[in-house]
Amino acid sequence: MPTLADFDLSDLQEQFAAWGFKPSHALAVLRAYYANAGQVDADKMLLPRGLMERIAEVATPDASRLAVKQTADDGTAKLLLQLKDGRTVESVLMPDFHRERAAGCISSQVGCAMGCDFCATTKTGFERNLTAGEMVEQFLALRREALDTGRQLRTIVFMGMGEPMLNLANVLTAVRRIAGNDQGALGWRQITVSTVGIVPGIETLTAANLNIHLAVSLHAPDDATRAQILPMGKRFGVEEIMAAADRYQATTGRIVTVQYCLLKGVNDSLEQANQLADLMAARRMHVNLLRYNPTGLSLRGITYERSSEEAADAFMAHLRARGIIAHFRRSRGKDIDAACGQLRRRMAM
């Protein structure tokens, strides 16, 4: 049985009309459902008698349940949600510097098939794509968690488990439900979709022209290094990926973020900083540097290390000296394995 998270406005309008109710009630129901983080209080709404009973016949309250919640020392919360087929997926809520705000990280797949060698998610392999409704329910769970801590969920990144571009149809449906004023009303500019560089997906996202942000996980300035740590680097080259990102930025007007995780002795030399600066020199994009979050032994049997503070600072300084907009992204929730690259669908031990 579906939940209200599985309905678009037009679908619910058709359902109401089939039951003999005014389709206009669908907007009020969906707005209340999203505004109240997945709950509809019929007593506070002017709805026809019997409508909520009919809704209950076709829609369960939730298809997922909170299995485990962990809270980090910095206030970051990691939610392990169990889906109706028993599989699990993780979402993360990160407090903002502003006391009243929070940001959320949503997963798009159960597991991941990308095989990025420094990422924990790939160790469990790929199981299946998430439905649009399951992604919406992550959003609602994060919105509930934010409200419980006196905050408002203000931004969302599709940057959790999985590769969004390989489940893009469902991701875009979820984005429309979360962002649109008739449902989640988060706003288009408050959403970012991340990719390791799936060029056809970037092209499809460009054509959709939804006014959302794109983040490209590059992690190396050259094809040879990138192929060592990201298997997809063998399929799509750096120049091809960046050309697709150029087209996205030109079409949408949204500044693309290039993500780069610094790994000691792998991609953190000043020569590689210079290569990255060459790549970015003619592009008005932002470089988001990440400090590696340990994930243990990789699939290739390598234990990666984070770059030293000196090497990381020198890398960023070199980029800035070349006129590149670059900054470090603050790592959140490392003590509960909630930081970038650490999501693994594990129960708390």
Buried (B, 14 or more C-beta within 10 A) or exposed (E): EEBBBBBBBEEBBBBBBEBEBEBEBBBEBBBBBBBBBBBBEEEEBEBEEEBBEBBEEBBEEBBBEBBBBBBBEBBBBBBBBBBEEEBBBBBBBBBBEEEEBBBBBBBBBBBBBBBBBBBBBBBBEBBEBBBBBBBBBBBBBBBBBBBEBEBEBBBBBBBBBBBBBBBBEBBBBBBBBBBBEBBBEBBBEBBBBBBBBBBEBBBBBBEBEBEBBBBBBBBBBBBEBBBBBBBBBEEBBBEBBBEBBBBBBEEBEBEBBBBBBBBBEBBBBEEBBBBBBEBBEEBEBBBBBBBBBBBEEBBEEBEBEBBEEEBBEBBBEBBBEBEBBBEBBEBBBBEBBBBBBBBBBBEEE
